[in-house]
Amino acid sequence: MKYLLSILSAFLIVSCASYSGSGLKPGEARLEDVLRVMGQPSMRWQDSDGTQQLAYPRGPEGVHTYMVRIGSDGRMQSIENVMDTKTFARIRSGMSKSQVLKALGPSEPSWAVYFKARDELVWVWRYCDEWNELARFNVLFDADKEVVRSTMSQTESQMGLCGGAGSCLCSR
């Protein structure tokens, strides 16, 4: 029984590390380490200076998207969850879809909605708000111009989801 518990504990530790990359140390971990621990990113950007940005969305059930920055030397510079109000505040009217993707990573594709009457496309991300409630951040695009019109956020309980419970446990 002790053997089984120790194997289960080791599995849980490894799976948590792969979810958030918590065991990876900036300045020490290399790109290969990030890929080994966290898997292939859903999106990757290569900048002209040789730096890279990797996106790891953990939705739709998860409430995190981790952005990993790799320096031109191949070492990890940082890893951060971008599903927070600080990052959401940077999304401004007039931003392009590609700018939003680079800031937030991809949204949940099955939640994207097009409103023909408004010629508006909405992308949605799930996150855990400051009050530890499940919430959704929406970016509303002018579908014709493909730029941000506005943003909005609501808790899932405000939306009538989760049977009104809407609380979550999330690490910051």
mmCIF file of the C-alpha atoms, coordinates in Angstrom:
data_MODEL
# 
_entry.id   MODEL 
# 
loop_
_atom_site.group_PDB 
_atom_site.id 
_atom_site.type_symbol 
_atom_site.label_atom_id 
_atom_site.label_alt_id 
_atom_site.label_comp_id 
_atom_site.label_asym_id 
_atom_site.label_entity_id 
_atom_site.label_seq_id 
_atom_site.pdbx_PDB_ins_code 
_atom_site.Cartn_x 
_atom_site.Cartn_y 
_atom_site.Cartn_z 
_atom_site.occupancy 
_atom_site.B_iso_or_equiv 
_atom_site.pdbx_formal_charge 
_atom_site.auth_seq_id 
_atom_site.auth_comp_id 
_atom_site.auth_asym_id 
_atom_site.auth_atom_id 
_atom_site.pdbx_PDB_model_num 
ATOM 1   C CA . MET A 1 1   ? 0.000   0.000  0.000   1.00 0.00 ? 1   MET A CA 1 
ATOM 2   C CA . LYS A 1 2   ? 2.870   2.406  0.855   1.00 0.00 ? 2   LYS A CA 1 
ATOM 3   C CA . TYR A 1 3   ? 4.481   1.583  -2.472  1.00 0.00 ? 3   TYR A CA 1 
ATOM 4   C CA . LEU A 1 4   ? 1.262   2.384  -4.325  1.00 0.00 ? 4   LEU A CA 1 
ATOM 5   C CA . LEU A 1 5   ? 0.882   5.685  -2.448  1.00 0.00 ? 5   LEU A CA 1 
ATOM 6   C CA . SER A 1 6   ? 4.457   6.719  -3.213  1.00 0.00 ? 6   SER A CA 1 
ATOM 7   C CA . ILE A 1 7   ? 3.962   5.992  -6.931  1.00 0.00 ? 7   ILE A CA 1 
ATOM 8   C CA . LEU A 1 8   ? 0.688   7.943  -6.933  1.00 0.00 ? 8   LEU A CA 1 
ATOM 9   C CA . SER A 1 9   ? 2.350   10.883 -5.130  1.00 0.00 ? 9   SER A CA 1 
ATOM 10  C CA . ALA A 1 10  ? 5.218   10.928 -7.617  1.00 0.00 ? 10  ALA A CA 1 
ATOM 11  C CA . PHE A 1 11  ? 2.751   10.891 -10.510 1.00 0.00 ? 11  PHE A CA 1 
ATOM 12  C CA . LEU A 1 12  ? 0.813   13.822 -9.047  1.00 0.00 ? 12  LEU A CA 1 
ATOM 13  C CA . ILE A 1 13  ? 3.988   15.856 -8.527  1.00 0.00 ? 13  ILE A CA 1 
ATOM 14  C CA . VAL A 1 14  ? 5.135   15.210 -12.097 1.00 0.00 ? 14  VAL A CA 1 
ATOM 15  C CA . SER A 1 15  ? 1.720   16.012 -13.580 1.00 0.00 ? 15  SER A CA 1 
ATOM 16  C CA . CYS A 1 16  ? 1.506   19.291 -11.623 1.00 0.00 ? 16  CYS A CA 1 
ATOM 17  C CA . ALA A 1 17  ? 4.968   20.279 -12.824 1.00 0.00 ? 17  ALA A CA 1 
ATOM 18  C CA . SER A 1 18  ? 4.010   19.554 -16.412 1.00 0.00 ? 18  SER A CA 1 
ATOM 19  C CA . TYR A 1 19  ? 0.814   21.609 -16.058 1.00 0.00 ? 19  TYR A CA 1 
ATOM 20  C CA . SER A 1 20  ? 2.518   24.816 -14.893 1.00 0.00 ? 20  SER A CA 1 
ATOM 21  C CA . GLY A 1 21  ? 6.206   24.122 -15.427 1.00 0.00 ? 21  GLY A CA 1 
ATOM 22  C CA . SER A 1 22  ? 6.741   24.899 -11.741 1.00 0.00 ? 22  SER A CA 1 
ATOM 23  C CA . GLY A 1 23  ? 9.979   22.904 -11.554 1.00 0.00 ? 23  GLY A CA 1 
ATOM 24  C CA . LEU A 1 24  ? 11.616  24.878 -14.366 1.00 0.00 ? 24  LEU A CA 1 
ATOM 25  C CA . LYS A 1 25  ? 14.037  27.571 -13.228 1.00 0.00 ? 25  LYS A CA 1 
ATOM 26  C CA . PRO A 1 26  ? 14.571  30.782 -15.240 1.00 0.00 ? 26  PRO A CA 1 
ATOM 27  C CA . GLY A 1 27  ? 18.136  31.116 -16.454 1.00 0.00 ? 27  GLY A CA 1 
ATOM 28  C CA . GLU A 1 28  ? 18.788  27.399 -15.976 1.00 0.00 ? 28  GLU A CA 1 
ATOM 29  C CA . ALA A 1 29  ? 16.090  25.514 -17.913 1.00 0.00 ? 29  ALA A CA 1 
ATOM 30  C CA . ARG A 1 30  ? 16.629  25.218 -21.636 1.00 0.00 ? 30  ARG A CA 1 
ATOM 31  C CA . LEU A 1 31  ? 14.022  25.051 -24.404 1.00 0.00 ? 31  LEU A CA 1 
ATOM 32  C CA . GLU A 1 32  ? 14.420  21.254 -24.487 1.00 0.00 ? 32  GLU A CA 1 
ATOM 33  C CA . ASP A 1 33  ? 13.609  21.094 -20.748 1.00 0.00 ? 33  ASP A CA 1 
ATOM 34  C CA . VAL A 1 34  ? 10.451  23.174 -21.236 1.00 0.00 ? 34  VAL A CA 1 
ATOM 35  C CA . LEU A 1 35  ? 9.286   20.937 -24.086 1.00 0.00 ? 35  LEU A CA 1 
ATOM 36  C CA . ARG A 1 36  ? 10.065  17.781 -22.091 1.00 0.00 ? 36  ARG A CA 1 
ATOM 37  C CA . VAL A 1 37  ? 8.176   18.986 -19.001 1.00 0.00 ? 37  VAL A CA 1 
ATOM 38  C CA . MET A 1 38  ? 5.283   20.932 -20.532 1.00 0.00 ? 38  MET A CA 1 
ATOM 39  C CA . GLY A 1 39  ? 4.955   19.303 -23.949 1.00 0.00 ? 39  GLY A CA 1 
ATOM 40  C CA . GLN A 1 40  ? 4.513   21.018 -27.282 1.00 0.00 ? 40  GLN A CA 1 
ATOM 41  C CA . PRO A 1 41  ? 3.048   24.529 -27.059 1.00 0.00 ? 41  PRO A CA 1 
ATOM 42  C CA . SER A 1 42  ? -0.214  25.326 -28.800 1.00 0.00 ? 42  SER A CA 1 
ATOM 43  C CA . MET A 1 43  ? 1.402   28.432 -30.310 1.00 0.00 ? 43  MET A CA 1 
ATOM 44  C CA . ARG A 1 44  ? 4.969   29.633 -30.772 1.00 0.00 ? 44  ARG A CA 1 
ATOM 45  C CA . TRP A 1 45  ? 6.394   32.999 -31.827 1.00 0.00 ? 45  TRP A CA 1 
ATOM 46  C CA . GLN A 1 46  ? 9.959   33.655 -32.961 1.00 0.00 ? 46  GLN A CA 1 
ATOM 47  C CA . ASP A 1 47  ? 11.114  37.271 -32.649 1.00 0.00 ? 47  ASP A CA 1 
ATOM 48  C CA . SER A 1 48  ? 13.755  38.864 -34.870 1.00 0.00 ? 48  SER A CA 1 
ATOM 49  C CA . ASP A 1 49  ? 16.208  39.015 -31.932 1.00 0.00 ? 49  ASP A CA 1 
ATOM 50  C CA . GLY A 1 50  ? 16.145  35.217 -31.585 1.00 0.00 ? 50  GLY A CA 1 
ATOM 51  C CA . THR A 1 51  ? 13.852  35.107 -28.534 1.00 0.00 ? 51  THR A CA 1 
ATOM 52  C CA . GLN A 1 52  ? 10.812  32.842 -28.522 1.00 0.00 ? 52  GLN A CA 1 
ATOM 53  C CA . GLN A 1 53  ? 7.455   32.870 -26.798 1.00 0.00 ? 53  GLN A CA 1 
ATOM 54  C CA . LEU A 1 54  ? 5.521   29.640 -26.197 1.00 0.00 ? 54  LEU A CA 1 
ATOM 55  C CA . ALA A 1 55  ? 1.819   29.482 -25.253 1.00 0.00 ? 55  ALA A CA 1 
ATOM 56  C CA . TYR A 1 56  ? 0.405   26.717 -23.050 1.00 0.00 ? 56  TYR A CA 1 
ATOM 57  C CA . PRO A 1 57  ? -3.367  27.160 -22.594 1.00 0.00 ? 57  PRO A CA 1 
ATOM 58  C CA . ARG A 1 58  ? -4.825  24.746 -20.042 1.00 0.00 ? 58  ARG A CA 1 
ATOM 59  C CA . GLY A 1 59  ? -8.518  25.324 -20.861 1.00 0.00 ? 59  GLY A CA 1 
ATOM 60  C CA . PRO A 1 60  ? -11.313 24.855 -21.356 1.00 0.00 ? 60  PRO A CA 1 
ATOM 61  C CA . GLU A 1 61  ? -11.532 23.127 -17.974 1.00 0.00 ? 61  GLU A CA 1 
ATOM 62  C CA . GLY A 1 62  ? -8.347  24.725 -16.681 1.00 0.00 ? 62  GLY A CA 1 
ATOM 63  C CA . VAL A 1 63  ? -8.092  28.391 -15.779 1.00 0.00 ? 63  VAL A CA 1 
ATOM 64  C CA . HIS A 1 64  ? -4.516  29.133 -16.791 1.00 0.00 ? 64  HIS A CA 1 
ATOM 65  C CA . THR A 1 65  ? -2.522  29.956 -19.892 1.00 0.00 ? 65  THR A CA 1 
ATOM 66  C CA . TYR A 1 66  ? 1.220   29.866 -19.332 1.00 0.00 ? 66  TYR A CA 1 
ATOM 67  C CA . MET A 1 67  ? 3.502   31.967 -21.497 1.00 0.00 ? 67  MET A CA 1 
ATOM 68  C CA . VAL A 1 68  ? 7.105   30.826 -21.558 1.00 0.00 ? 68  VAL A CA 1 
ATOM 69  C CA . ARG A 1 69  ? 9.798   33.153 -22.837 1.00 0.00 ? 69  ARG A CA 1 
ATOM 70  C CA . ILE A 1 70  ? 13.005  31.663 -24.201 1.00 0.00 ? 70  ILE A CA 1 
ATOM 71  C CA . GLY A 1 71  ? 16.062  33.858 -24.713 1.00 0.00 ? 71  GLY A CA 1 
ATOM 72  C CA . SER A 1 72  ? 18.220  33.871 -27.819 1.00 0.00 ? 72  SER A CA 1 
ATOM 73  C CA . ASP A 1 73  ? 20.656  31.666 -25.852 1.00 0.00 ? 73  ASP A CA 1 
ATOM 74  C CA . GLY A 1 74  ? 17.996  28.928 -25.638 1.00 0.00 ? 74  GLY A CA 1 
ATOM 75  C CA . ARG A 1 75  ? 17.417  29.388 -21.891 1.00 0.00 ? 75  ARG A CA 1 
ATOM 76  C CA . MET A 1 76  ? 14.057  30.040 -20.320 1.00 0.00 ? 76  MET A CA 1 
ATOM 77  C CA . GLN A 1 77  ? 13.747  33.662 -19.190 1.00 0.00 ? 77  GLN A CA 1 
ATOM 78  C CA . SER A 1 78  ? 10.308  33.475 -17.591 1.00 0.00 ? 78  SER A CA 1 
ATOM 79  C CA . ILE A 1 79  ? 7.097   31.553 -17.217 1.00 0.00 ? 79  ILE A CA 1 
ATOM 80  C CA . GLU A 1 80  ? 3.848   33.215 -16.195 1.00 0.00 ? 80  GLU A CA 1 
ATOM 81  C CA . ASN A 1 81  ? 0.126   32.645 -16.098 1.00 0.00 ? 81  ASN A CA 1 
ATOM 82  C CA . VAL A 1 82  ? -1.436  35.370 -18.257 1.00 0.00 ? 82  VAL A CA 1 
ATOM 83  C CA . MET A 1 83  ? -5.039  34.696 -17.231 1.00 0.00 ? 83  MET A CA 1 
ATOM 84  C CA . ASP A 1 84  ? -5.312  37.657 -14.870 1.00 0.00 ? 84  ASP A CA 1 
ATOM 85  C CA . THR A 1 85  ? -6.721  41.170 -14.806 1.00 0.00 ? 85  THR A CA 1 
ATOM 86  C CA . LYS A 1 86  ? -3.258  42.722 -15.224 1.00 0.00 ? 86  LYS A CA 1 
ATOM 87  C CA . THR A 1 87  ? -2.887  41.054 -18.624 1.00 0.00 ? 87  THR A CA 1 
ATOM 88  C CA . PHE A 1 88  ? -6.532  41.618 -19.567 1.00 0.00 ? 88  PHE A CA 1 
ATOM 89  C CA . ALA A 1 89  ? -6.070  45.363 -18.935 1.00 0.00 ? 89  ALA A CA 1 
ATOM 90  C CA . ARG A 1 90  ? -3.478  45.455 -21.740 1.00 0.00 ? 90  ARG A CA 1 
ATOM 91  C CA . ILE A 1 91  ? -6.057  44.375 -24.324 1.00 0.00 ? 91  ILE A CA 1 
ATOM 92  C CA . ARG A 1 92  ? -7.191  47.623 -25.946 1.00 0.00 ? 92  ARG A CA 1 
ATOM 93  C CA . SER A 1 93  ? -9.579  48.716 -28.652 1.00 0.00 ? 93  SER A CA 1 
ATOM 94  C CA . GLY A 1 94  ? -7.861  48.630 -32.046 1.00 0.00 ? 94  GLY A CA 1 
ATOM 95  C CA . MET A 1 95  ? -5.485  45.736 -31.255 1.00 0.00 ? 95  MET A CA 1 
ATOM 96  C CA . SER A 1 96  ? -5.192  43.050 -33.925 1.00 0.00 ? 96  SER A CA 1 
ATOM 97  C CA . LYS A 1 97  ? -6.079  39.397 -33.422 1.00 0.00 ? 97  LYS A CA 1 
ATOM 98  C CA . SER A 1 98  ? -2.389  38.493 -33.578 1.00 0.00 ? 98  SER A CA 1 
ATOM 99  C CA . GLN A 1 99  ? -1.587  40.992 -30.795 1.00 0.00 ? 99  GLN A CA 1 
ATOM 100 C CA . VAL A 1 100 ? -4.329  39.492 -28.623 1.00 0.00 ? 100 VAL A CA 1 
ATOM 101 C CA . LEU A 1 101 ? -3.051  35.971 -29.308 1.00 0.00 ? 101 LEU A CA 1 
ATOM 102 C CA . LYS A 1 102 ? 0.474   36.961 -28.325 1.00 0.00 ? 102 LYS A CA 1 
ATOM 103 C CA . ALA A 1 103 ? -0.801  38.489 -25.061 1.00 0.00 ? 103 ALA A CA 1 
ATOM 104 C CA . LEU A 1 104 ? -3.324  35.794 -24.045 1.00 0.00 ? 104 LEU A CA 1 
ATOM 105 C CA . GLY A 1 105 ? -2.671  32.734 -26.173 1.00 0.00 ? 105 GLY A CA 1 
ATOM 106 C CA . PRO A 1 106 ? -5.475  31.001 -28.046 1.00 0.00 ? 106 PRO A CA 1 
ATOM 107 C CA . SER A 1 107 ? -9.006  31.083 -26.682 1.00 0.00 ? 107 SER A CA 1 
ATOM 108 C CA . GLU A 1 108 ? -11.244 28.058 -26.442 1.00 0.00 ? 108 GLU A CA 1 
ATOM 109 C CA . PRO A 1 109 ? -12.283 27.493 -30.106 1.00 0.00 ? 109 PRO A CA 1 
ATOM 110 C CA . SER A 1 110 ? -15.665 25.954 -29.248 1.00 0.00 ? 110 SER A CA 1 
ATOM 111 C CA . TRP A 1 111 ? -16.637 29.124 -27.342 1.00 0.00 ? 111 TRP A CA 1 
ATOM 112 C CA . ALA A 1 112 ? -15.953 31.529 -30.220 1.00 0.00 ? 112 ALA A CA 1 
ATOM 113 C CA . VAL A 1 113 ? -19.165 33.144 -31.418 1.00 0.00 ? 113 VAL A CA 1 
ATOM 114 C CA . TYR A 1 114 ? -19.958 35.287 -34.435 1.00 0.00 ? 114 TYR A CA 1 
ATOM 115 C CA . PHE A 1 115 ? -22.845 37.760 -34.169 1.00 0.00 ? 115 PHE A CA 1 
ATOM 116 C CA . LYS A 1 116 ? -23.971 38.544 -37.700 1.00 0.00 ? 116 LYS A CA 1 
ATOM 117 C CA . ALA A 1 117 ? -26.189 41.540 -36.792 1.00 0.00 ? 117 ALA A CA 1 
ATOM 118 C CA . ARG A 1 118 ? -23.208 43.294 -35.172 1.00 0.00 ? 118 ARG A CA 1 
ATOM 119 C CA . ASP A 1 119 ? -20.568 41.785 -37.505 1.00 0.00 ? 119 ASP A CA 1 
ATOM 120 C CA . GLU A 1 120 ? -18.747 40.865 -34.306 1.00 0.00 ? 120 GLU A CA 1 
ATOM 121 C CA . LEU A 1 121 ? -16.563 37.908 -33.401 1.00 0.00 ? 121 LEU A CA 1 
ATOM 122 C CA . VAL A 1 122 ? -16.118 37.016 -29.720 1.00 0.00 ? 122 VAL A CA 1 
ATOM 123 C CA . TRP A 1 123 ? -13.226 34.994 -28.316 1.00 0.00 ? 123 TRP A CA 1 
ATOM 124 C CA . VAL A 1 124 ? -13.505 33.665 -24.751 1.00 0.00 ? 124 VAL A CA 1 
ATOM 125 C CA . TRP A 1 125 ? -10.966 32.636 -22.089 1.00 0.00 ? 125 TRP A CA 1 
ATOM 126 C CA . ARG A 1 126 ? -11.753 31.017 -18.726 1.00 0.00 ? 126 ARG A CA 1 
ATOM 127 C CA . TYR A 1 127 ? -9.880  32.181 -15.641 1.00 0.00 ? 127 TYR A CA 1 
ATOM 128 C CA . CYS A 1 128 ? -10.052 32.474 -11.878 1.00 0.00 ? 128 CYS A CA 1 
ATOM 129 C CA . ASP A 1 129 ? -10.798 36.042 -10.758 1.00 0.00 ? 129 ASP A CA 1 
ATOM 130 C CA . GLU A 1 130 ? -9.458  37.954 -7.727  1.00 0.00 ? 130 GLU A CA 1 
ATOM 131 C CA . TRP A 1 131 ? -12.304 36.621 -5.564  1.00 0.00 ? 131 TRP A CA 1 
ATOM 132 C CA . ASN A 1 132 ? -11.511 33.024 -6.479  1.00 0.00 ? 132 ASN A CA 1 
ATOM 133 C CA . GLU A 1 133 ? -14.530 32.681 -8.745  1.00 0.00 ? 133 GLU A CA 1 
ATOM 134 C CA . LEU A 1 134 ? -14.594 31.056 -12.156 1.00 0.00 ? 134 LEU A CA 1 
ATOM 135 C CA . ALA A 1 135 ? -14.952 33.777 -14.763 1.00 0.00 ? 135 ALA A CA 1 
ATOM 136 C CA . ARG A 1 136 ? -14.747 34.333 -18.494 1.00 0.00 ? 136 ARG A CA 1 
ATOM 137 C CA . PHE A 1 137 ? -12.882 37.097 -20.279 1.00 0.00 ? 137 PHE A CA 1 
ATOM 138 C CA . ASN A 1 138 ? -14.329 38.045 -23.676 1.00 0.00 ? 138 ASN A CA 1 
ATOM 139 C CA . VAL A 1 139 ? -12.638 39.947 -26.472 1.00 0.00 ? 139 VAL A CA 1 
ATOM 140 C CA . LEU A 1 140 ? -15.089 41.359 -29.009 1.00 0.00 ? 140 LEU A CA 1 
ATOM 141 C CA . PHE A 1 141 ? -13.625 41.908 -32.483 1.00 0.00 ? 141 PHE A CA 1 
ATOM 142 C CA . ASP A 1 142 ? -14.934 43.949 -35.376 1.00 0.00 ? 142 ASP A CA 1 
ATOM 143 C CA . ALA A 1 143 ? -15.148 40.966 -37.731 1.00 0.00 ? 143 ALA A CA 1 
ATOM 144 C CA . ASP A 1 144 ? -14.660 43.088 -40.846 1.00 0.00 ? 144 ASP A CA 1 
ATOM 145 C CA . LYS A 1 145 ? -11.582 44.997 -39.647 1.00 0.00 ? 145 LYS A CA 1 
ATOM 146 C CA . GLU A 1 146 ? -10.330 42.141 -37.410 1.00 0.00 ? 146 GLU A CA 1 
ATOM 147 C CA . VAL A 1 147 ? -9.478  44.486 -34.538 1.00 0.00 ? 147 VAL A CA 1 
ATOM 148 C CA . VAL A 1 148 ? -10.656 44.625 -30.925 1.00 0.00 ? 148 VAL A CA 1 
ATOM 149 C CA . ARG A 1 149 ? -13.843 46.605 -30.348 1.00 0.00 ? 149 ARG A CA 1 
ATOM 150 C CA . SER A 1 150 ? -14.112 45.997 -26.620 1.00 0.00 ? 150 SER A CA 1 
ATOM 151 C CA . THR A 1 151 ? -13.639 43.502 -23.819 1.00 0.00 ? 151 THR A CA 1 
ATOM 152 C CA . MET A 1 152 ? -15.785 42.271 -20.961 1.00 0.00 ? 152 MET A CA 1 
ATOM 153 C CA . SER A 1 153 ? -15.578 39.871 -18.073 1.00 0.00 ? 153 SER A CA 1 
ATOM 154 C CA . GLN A 1 154 ? -18.230 37.982 -16.116 1.00 0.00 ? 154 GLN A CA 1 
ATOM 155 C CA . THR A 1 155 ? -18.148 35.313 -13.456 1.00 0.00 ? 155 THR A CA 1 
ATOM 156 C CA . GLU A 1 156 ? -19.647 32.002 -14.463 1.00 0.00 ? 156 GLU A CA 1 
ATOM 157 C CA . SER A 1 157 ? -22.248 32.392 -11.712 1.00 0.00 ? 157 SER A CA 1 
ATOM 158 C CA . GLN A 1 158 ? -23.330 35.722 -13.303 1.00 0.00 ? 158 GLN A CA 1 
ATOM 159 C CA . MET A 1 159 ? -23.704 33.816 -16.564 1.00 0.00 ? 159 MET A CA 1 
ATOM 160 C CA . GLY A 1 160 ? -25.858 31.157 -14.897 1.00 0.00 ? 160 GLY A CA 1 
ATOM 161 C CA . LEU A 1 161 ? -23.219 28.450 -15.280 1.00 0.00 ? 161 LEU A CA 1 
ATOM 162 C CA . CYS A 1 162 ? -21.992 25.974 -12.643 1.00 0.00 ? 162 CYS A CA 1 
ATOM 163 C CA . GLY A 1 163 ? -25.348 25.906 -10.926 1.00 0.00 ? 163 GLY A CA 1 
ATOM 164 C CA . GLY A 1 164 ? -24.502 29.277 -9.411  1.00 0.00 ? 164 GLY A CA 1 
ATOM 165 C CA . ALA A 1 165 ? -21.569 27.912 -7.389  1.00 0.00 ? 165 ALA A CA 1 
ATOM 166 C CA . GLY A 1 166 ? -18.782 29.288 -9.540  1.00 0.00 ? 166 GLY A CA 1 
ATOM 167 C CA . SER A 1 167 ? -15.925 29.038 -7.043  1.00 0.00 ? 167 SER A CA 1 
ATOM 168 C CA . CYS A 1 168 ? -12.556 27.639 -7.980  1.00 0.00 ? 168 CYS A CA 1 
ATOM 169 C CA . LEU A 1 169 ? -9.276  26.721 -6.472  1.00 0.00 ? 169 LEU A CA 1 
ATOM 170 C CA . CYS A 1 170 ? -6.433  28.181 -8.435  1.00 0.00 ? 170 CYS A CA 1 
ATOM 171 C CA . SER A 1 171 ? -2.804  28.954 -7.801  1.00 0.00 ? 171 SER A CA 1 
ATOM 172 C CA . ARG A 1 172 ? -1.528  32.419 -8.487  1.00 0.00 ? 172 ARG A CA 1 
# 
